[in-house]
Amino acid sequence: MTAMRAVAASLLAVLLLCSCRASSSTAYRQARVGTDGEGRDQPYSVCAGDQWVLVHTHRDAIPWVPDAHSAYSIYLPVAERSVVPGTTLHFSAESTPAYLWQGNGPSRNATTKIDAELVIVERGRDFVRAVLRAKTRPGDVQTRWAWAYDGEDYYVIKPSL
């Protein structure tokens, strides 16, 4: 019996060590957040517009295990004049909404009930460095969709759409 447990534990360790993780942060100029994808796997998109949209995406997966993946994308629309070092931007459903999409196995969730703060630290020719502190609002989303992020990222600036 202990040999079977050891084999099972070893197999689990190998699967966990083989997990894949990927993140990306992108800044789109002359863009807007499109919300026309309601009902699809990814209801939000980046479309041509008159703002900047900063998008942070993260994915985790364990290969060879069905539905063993999770992902999220947060879309932050900001005015171009606000992309200046030292600027602090606030997001909430009542003012400037941030858009969060989450996937966990076959389940999906989308919400704008997020409180977020974005601090622009540096702006280069082809990047924006910013600190993002964001979380879903307690009571506004189901407990299993509770989410928080606190980190600094380099958002690569893409050409205008």
C-alpha positions in Angstrom: 0.0 0.0 0.0 2.8 2.5 0.8 4.5 1.7 -2.5 1.3 2.7 -4.3 1.1 6.0 -2.3 4.7 6.7 -3.1 4.1 6.1 -6.8 0.9 8.3 -6.7 2.8 11.1 -4.9 5.7 10.9 -7.4 3.3 11.1 -10.3 1.5 14.1 -8.7 4.9 15.8 -8.2 5.9 15.3 -11.8 2.6 16.7 -13.0 2.8 19.7 -10.8 6.4 20.3 -11.8 5.4 20.2 -15.5 2.8 22.9 -15.1 3.0 25.8 -17.6 2.7 29.4 -16.6 2.6 32.5 -18.9 1.9 36.2 -18.4 1.9 39.1 -20.7 1.3 42.9 -20.3 0.4 45.0 -23.3 -0.5 48.6 -23.9 -2.6 49.5 -26.9 -2.7 53.1 -28.2 -5.8 54.6 -29.9 -8.0 51.8 -28.5 -11.0 51.0 -26.4 -12.4 48.0 -24.6 -15.0 46.2 -26.7 -17.7 44.4 -24.8 -19.5 43.0 -27.8 -18.4 39.4 -27.1 -21.0 38.7 -24.4 -21.7 35.0 -24.1 -18.4 34.0 -25.7 -15.4 32.5 -23.9 -13.7 35.9 -24.0 -16.3 38.7 -23.8 -13.9 41.6 -23.8 -11.6 42.7 -26.7 -9.4 45.6 -27.7 -10.8 47.7 -30.5 -9.9 51.0 -32.3 -10.8 54.0 -30.2 -9.4 57.2 -28.6 -7.9 55.9 -25.4 -5.1 53.6 -24.3 -6.0 50.1 -23.0 -3.5 48.3 -20.7 -4.1 44.5 -20.7 -2.5 42.1 -18.2 -3.1 38.4 -18.9 -2.0 35.4 -16.9 -2.4 31.6 -17.7 -1.6 28.5 -15.7 -2.0 24.9 -17.0 -1.0 21.4 -16.3 -0.5 19.5 -19.6 -2.2 16.2 -20.1 -4.8 16.9 -17.4 -8.2 17.9 -18.8 -9.6 21.2 -17.5 -6.5 21.8 -15.3 -6.0 25.4 -16.4 -6.9 28.8 -15.2 -6.5 32.3 -16.7 -7.4 35.9 -16.2 -7.2 39.1 -18.2 -7.7 42.6 -16.8 -8.4 45.5 -19.2 -7.7 49.0 -18.0 -8.9 51.9 -20.3 -6.9 55.1 -19.6 -6.8 58.5 -21.2 -3.6 59.1 -23.2 -2.7 62.2 -21.2 -2.7 60.0 -18.0 0.1 57.8 -19.2 2.7 60.0 -17.4 5.1 58.9 -14.7 3.7 59.7 -11.2 0.1 59.5 -12.2 -2.2 57.4 -10.1 -5.4 56.1 -11.7 -8.4 54.6 -9.9 -10.9 52.2 -11.3 -14.3 51.1 -10.0 -17.7 50.1 -11.4 -19.0 53.6 -10.4 -16.3 55.6 -12.1 -13.9 54.3 -14.7 -14.5 50.5 -14.9 -11.8 47.9 -15.3 -12.8 44.7 -17.1 -11.9 41.4 -15.6 -12.3 38.0 -17.4 -11.5 34.8 -15.6 -11.4 31.2 -16.7 -11.1 28.2 -14.4 -11.4 24.8 -16.2 -14.6 24.9 -18.2 -16.1 27.8 -16.1 -15.9 31.4 -17.1 -16.6 34.7 -15.3 -16.6 38.4 -16.4 -17.1 41.4 -14.2 -16.5 45.1 -13.9 -16.9 45.0 -10.1 -13.3 45.6 -9.4 -11.5 48.2 -7.3 -8.1 49.0 -8.8 -5.3 51.4 -8.6 -2.7 51.8 -11.4 0.4 53.9 -10.7 2.4 54.9 -13.8 6.1 54.5 -12.8 7.9 55.0 -16.1 7.1 55.6 -19.8 9.6 54.6 -22.4 9.5 54.8 -26.2 8.1 51.2 -26.4 6.9 50.4 -22.9 5.0 51.6 -19.8 6.1 50.4 -16.4 3.2 50.5 -13.9 2.2 49.1 -10.5 -1.3 47.6 -10.5 -3.2 46.8 -7.3 -6.6 45.3 -8.1 -9.2 43.1 -6.5 -12.8 42.0 -6.9 -15.2 43.5 -4.4 -16.3 41.3 -1.6 -20.0 40.5 -1.9 -20.2 41.5 -5.5 -18.8 38.3 -6.9 -19.2 34.7 -5.8 -16.5 33.5 -3.4 -15.0 31.1 -6.0 -14.4 34.1 -8.3 -12.6 36.3 -5.7 -9.5 37.6 -7.3 -6.6 40.0 -6.4 -3.4 41.1 -8.0 -0.6 43.3 -6.7 2.4 43.7 -8.9 4.6 45.8 -11.2 4.7 45.1 -14.9 6.2 46.3 -18.1 3.4 46.9 -20.6 4.8 46.6 -24.2 3.3 49.4 -26.3 1.8 48.0 -29.5 1.2 50.1 -32.7 -2.1 51.8 -33.0 -5.0 49.6 -34.1 
